[in-house]
Amino acid sequence: MGTRPGRIGIAWWWCAVLAAAPAPRAAAAEPLIADPSASVLAIRVSKSGLLSGLAHNHLFVPSRWHAEARYDPGRLPDTSVLVVVDASSMHDQEPRLNAASRDEVSRTALGPEVLDAKRFPEIRFRAEEFRDTGEVGNREVEGVMRGSLTLHGTTRPISVTLKVRAEGPWLRATGSATFAQSDFGIRPYHTAFGTIGVDDEVNVEFDLLMRPSSASAAMGGVAAGSGR
């Protein structure tokens, strides 16, 4: 028995409609928020100068910071990250210094000669370009985030090496970045006629436990950071 012409026309009409219809988009990944109680964000600055043997390296740890990300292992190029640090919360936690020395270093770092935290209260890193450099395992990915760092009122491009692995229902992100203070208009601190000071190069290290934003909200939010 032959097919009716009307049915053929209807069938072709539906094919045309389906072909023209936009493909369904995958749902956007839920934002991930860093849990400060299970995370570490640290800034290392090394000593320099002719009499650097009399000085110490420095380990700055912010007490107020926020990190969030959008990450979908099936859509790695769409990964985005935002980290915001309250500059006034940066304090030296170098264990080889006594409390008085750490306080003095912190005051200098926050003052107008270095961070000038009153004038520039926020340090911000934003990245929206991720390039994976290889899958380490079934639940672990390595890559490089390229973005911008705003510090001391100046914004410069910066790259961050990153490793992400599943940790139960959450993600653990570890990595590091390096930049020069002078690129942001900061003159590396020196004293004693330049014989004691710090390097221009700064190293940032992080180990962040990232939870879905809904889980973070249920836990009361994560507005402040702390060394683990």
N, C-alpha and C positions, 0 to 999 in steps of 0.2 A: 504494500500500500504506500503511495507516495506521500511526501510531507507537504502540508498546505503552504502556499506562498506566504500567507500572512504570518505563519509561525517562523518561517525563515527570516522575514523582515524584523520581527521582534527579537529573535536571537541575535542578529547582527547589531541591532540597536543597543542591547544590553552589553555586548562585547565592547562597543565603542565607548559606552559610559564607564565601564570598569577600567578600560585602558586609559581614559582621560582622568580618572579620579586619582588624587595624590595618594602615594603610599602611606600607610599609617606610620607615624613617628613613634619611636620607642620612648617610653616615659623617662623623663629626666631623672638622673640618679639623685637620691636624697642627699642634701648637704651633710657633710661630715664635720664634726666639731672636735677640736682637741680637748682631751681631758687633762687639765693641768696637774691633777693629783697623781697621774700615772705617766707624766711626760717630762721631758727635760729640754730647755732652750738655753744655750750658753754661748757666750762670746769670749773668745780667748785673744789676749793681746800679749805679745812677748816683749821682754825687756831688751834694751839696746844701749849703746854708748860705751865709751872707753872704760867706765867704772860700773858696767852693768853687773859685774860679779857681786856688787854690794846691794843690788836691787832684786826684785822678784817679778815673775810673770804675773799676769792678772787674769782672773776669771770672773766675768760679769754675768750675773743672772738676774733677769727682770722678774719682778714679783707680780706685775700686772701686764698680761698680754692675752691675745685671742688669735686662734688660728682656725680657719675653716677651708674646706676643699669640696670639690665635686669630682668624684672619681668613679669610673665605670671600666672595669678591666676589658670589657668588650668594645669600648670606645675611648681608648687611651689618648688620642690626639685632642679630645674634648676636655681633658683634665684641666682644672683651674684651682688656684690656691690664693688665699689672702691671709697674711699675717700682719697684725697690728700690735705694736709694743708701746706702752706708756714709757717714754724716755726717762721720766723722773723716777721710775721704779727700778732703774738699772743700778745695781750695787755690786761691789767687788766681794766675791766669796772665796778668794784665794786662801786655802787652808794654812799656808805657810806664813801668812801675815797675821799679826795680832789684831784684835778688834779695833783698836785705836787707829792703826795704820790702814785697815780696810775702810774705815769711816772717812779718813782723810783722802784716800784715793777716790772714793765715791763722790765726795764733795767736789773734788777737782774735775772728775769726769763729767759731772752734771753741770758744771759751771760754764761761764761764757768762753773759756779757753778751749773747751772740747765740744761736748754735745750741745751746750747752751739750751738745756731742757726747758727753761721758761719761755724761750723764744720759739723753740721748735719742739713742742711737747709730744710729737708722735713720730714713730719710726714705722714705715709701711713697706711690705713686700707684696707685690702682686704678679702672678704669672698665669698665662693662659695658653702656653705652648709647651707640650710635653713630647719628648722624643724617647721612645724606649730603646735601650741599648742591648736588650736581651732578657729572655725569661730565665731566671735562675732555677725555678722549680715550678711545679704545678700551681702553687699558691704564692709565688713571689715574682716581682718584676723590678728590674732596674731601669733607670732612665735619667734624663736631664730635663729640668724645668728651666725655661728661659723666661725672664720677666724683668721687672724694674724694682729697684730699691730706692725709696725716698728717705733721705737722712740729712739732717742739718739743713733742711730747706732745698736740697738738691736731689734730682732724680737721675739715676744712671742705670743702664742695663746690667743685668747680672745673671749668671747661670748657677743652678743649684743641682748637685748630684743627689740622686734620690733612690731609695730602695723601699718598696712597699710589699708587705706580706700580710696575709690573713692571720689574725690572731683570734680564734674563736669567731664570734659574729662581728668582730670589729677589725680594724686595720692598724698596723704599726708602720709608721713612716720614719725612716732614719736617713740622715744625710748630712751634707756640709756645703759651705760656700765660703769664698774668700774675696775680699775687696780691700782697696786701699783707702785709708782715711782721707788722704789728700785729694782723691777724686771727688770728695763731697765737701771740699772747702774746709777740712779740719786739719790743722797742723799738728802732727804727732807731738805729744807732750814731752818736753825735756827740761831738765833743771841742772843745777851745778855746772853752768856754762856749757851745757850740752853733753856732759859726760855721763849723765844718767837719764834714761828716758825709755820710750817704747817704740816698737817698730811701726812703720806705716801700715803694714799688712795686718788685717784683722781676720780671724777665722771664726765662723759661726757653725755650731754643731747643734743638731736637734735629734730627738728621739721622742716621737709623738704617738700617743694612742688616740686614734680617731674613732669617734662613735657617731652613729646617725644622729642628726639634730633632734629627732623625736625622743631618742633615749637620753640625750643630754638634758633636754627640757624636763624629762621625768625625774632626772637626778638633781634638779634644782639649778641647772645652768653651769657654765664654766667661764666666769668673767675674769678670773685672776689666774696667774700661772705660778708654779712653784717648782723648784728643783726637787728631783725625786731622790 
